[in-house]
Amino acid sequence: MGFVESIGRYRVGRTIGAGTFAKVRLAVDADTGATVAVKVIDKRMVIRNNLMYQVKREITAMKLLNHPNIVKIYEVIATKTKICLVMEYVPGGQLSDKLSYLKRLDEKEAKKYFYQLIDAVDYCHRRGVYHRDLKPENLLVDNQGNLKVSDFGLSVLKKPGQFLSTSCGSPCYVAPEMIQHKSYDGAAADVWSCGVILFELLAGYLPFQDCSLTNLYRRISRAQFVFPQWLSVPQKKIIIRILDPSPITRAKISDIFDDKWLQDHCNPSARIENDDDCDVIEEASTDSDSSHNTEVKETEEMTAETDRFINAFQLIVRCSDLDLSGLFQEQKTKLASPHPVQETFDKIKVAAKDVSMAVKRMNSSLVEIQDSKLLPRSNLDLTLSAEVIKVTPAHCVVEVSKSTGDLRSYKEFCRSLSSLLNGGQLSASSSDMECD
């Protein structure tokens, strides 16, 4: 493996996977020689697309879990521009690579994968973690043929029995109640996804498929699917119990473990029963986040999401020595303005121009400030926001926040603005500061 750079004590080599905001690269621990996978996330892109909570959520969930069928996270390394998740390397690839109508899995292999999946999902649920995006692309297989659940970016932390409200996941695998935008039980929704995966393992194709998303959702909501002729009666029975459109009567994980088909001729590894290795989440919270899945849109409130992750991070502190509190920390400066709101905005625009930046009015109290140069963006590019808070009709407070970019330029802008607010003269018009 050719090494091109180092991240911490890890020598990083070729890319083995890529997404919109992240790449997964093969690496070697220089101290131990162990091969690991490093998920390198572009911090700037994450912040711009408001996906901070999704990244934090993935780290939170993975640090809570220690199960042989769940990908382990070893370390998180943060730089100014990147977040690096050092994880267990699973060399066998995605389970989806093994699924084909022409070359189906035999029953024994399919049963093994399904048992390991259910065991891992049960372990997650008993710790208050619900995956919400279970699909073969997020299931990896190691060199020994064991399944590993990965990609907890859409997972959520909840007390057992609490209902969720976020519609997320991949269309072919989402439960009917999620499509209908109802409050739903995260455990029941994950079980449905497991049922779709079981059908795919045994049949080699998906139970619900349609070129039209509307028709696809109609089929899912009614649980309209056709079994292939080669499925046995016991196989059909367990699938019917799981792919029940009613989450109330749908099979629970305990029902699945008791099913005769799964028990027959199955010699899985011992189930993880001990709950003492980590606390289950104790505090109730509202299921909401401000990220958008590229496959199914989710719309949510940010305030409750922030509160929820405070609880999640407190939980991490009890479980390990990992501290994520500064992962997306912003620089902030507060300046007093002895001027009315609009005049304060005018001075912000002048201060931005002084440091070669442009101002975009976001709403009545907030502006975004970015480099005005029409050049490809670099790691040194600055992204600021300035919020003007009215104190009296003639006085304001300006809170300047830096999420990305060079600290020196940020300080220059703050110095320029402070000077203007305290007696500097306007040198430009504010006519082109438009409001979205």
Residue, then its C-alpha position, 0 to 999 in steps of 0.5 A: m500500500g502506497f502511503v501519501e500522507s500521515i494523520g496523527r500516527y496513521r499512515v494513510g494510503r489509497t481511497i477505498g470509498a467516497g461520498t459527497f462529503a467524505k472519503v474512506r481511506l486505507a491506513v496503517d497504525a504506525d505504532t502497531g502495524a494494524t490496518v484501519a479505515v479512516k473516514v475523512i470528512d470535509k469539515r467545511m462542506v459539512i458546516r456549509n450544508n448544516l450536517m454537523y449534527q449528523v456527523k456528531r450523531e454517527i460518532t456518538a452512536m459508534k462510540l456507544l456500541n461494542h459488538p462483533n457485528i458492528v464496525k468499531i470506531y477507535e479514534v477521532i482526529a480533528t484538524k482545521t479542515k477535516i474530521c477523521l474517524v479511525m475505524e475498524y477495516v472490513p476488507g470483504g466489502q459491502l453485502s450488496d456486492k454479494l446480492s444478485y438475482l442470477k447468483r443468489l445466496d444459499e439459505k445457510e449463508a443468508k440465514k447467518y447474515f440475517y441472524q448477525l444483523i438482527d443480533a446487532v440491531d437488537y444490541c443497538h436497540r437495547r442501548g437506545v440507538y436506532h439506525r434508521d438506514l439499514k440496507p446492504e450498502n451499509l452492511l460490510v462483510d469481513n474476511q471470515g464471512n461475518l457481517k458488520v453494521s456500519d454508517f450510523g449517520l442517520s441513527v438516533l438516541k432514544k429511550p426504548g418506547q419513545f416515538l420518533s418523527t424524522s422521515c429518513g433512510s433509503p426509499c426501498y427500505v423505509a417502513p410504511e409509517m415513516i413514509q406517512h410522516k407519522s410518529y414512529d417506533g424506531a425499533a419497529a422501523d429498523v425491523w422492517s428494514c431488516g425484513v426487506i434485507l432478508f427478502e433480498l438475501l433469499a430472493g436476490y432482488l428487492p420486494f418493493q421496486d418501481c420507477s415512480l417514487t409515488n408507486l413505490y411508496r404505495r406498494i410499501s404502505r400496502a406491503q404489496f410484494v410477490f414471493p419468488q417460487w423458490l422460497s420455502v413456506p417457513q421463509k415466507k412466514i417469517i418475511i410476512r411477519i416482519l413486513d407487516p405494514s402495521p408497526i403494532t402487529r409487526a414482529k418484534i426482534s424477540d419474535i424473530f429470534d424465536d422463529k423456527w426457520l431462524q433457529d433451525h440449522c443456525n449456529p451463530s456466534a453467541r448473542i451479546e446479552n450483557d448491558d453493563d458495558c455502557d449505559v442506555i440513554e436516560e434522558a428523553s429528547t425530541d427527535s429532530d435534526s437539520s440535516h438532509n439525507t440525499e435519498v429521502k428529505e427530512t425537515e426538522e427543528m434545530t433547537a431540540e436537536t442541539d439539546r439532544f446532542i448535549n445529552a448524547f455527548q454527556l453519555i459519551v463522556r461516561c462511556s469513554d475518554l472521547d470529547l467532541s465538544g470542540l469538533f465544530q466550535e466557532q470563533k465568536t466576537k461580540l461588539a457594541s454598536p452605538h448605532p441603529v440596526q440599518e446603520t450597523f449593517d452598513k458598517i458591517k458591509v464597509a468592514a467586509k469590503d476593507v478585507s476583500m469580502a462580500v456581504k449577503r443579507m440572510n434575514s432581518s438580523l443576520v448576514e453571511i460574509q464570504d470571500s469576494k474573489l471569484l476563485p476556487r475556494s481554498n482551505l484559507d477561505l473565510t466564512l463568517s456570519a454577523e448577527v445584529i441584536k437590537v438593544t434599544p432603537a439607537h443601540c445594537v450588539v453585533e455577534v460575529s462568528k467564524s465557522t471556517g477560514d483563516l483566523r487572521s482575516y477574521k481578526e482583521f474584519c473584527r478590528s475594522l468593524s470595531s473601528l467603524l462602530n466607534g467613529g470610523q466613516l462609511s465609504a460605501s453604499s449599502s444598496d447592494m446588500e440584498c435580503d434573501 
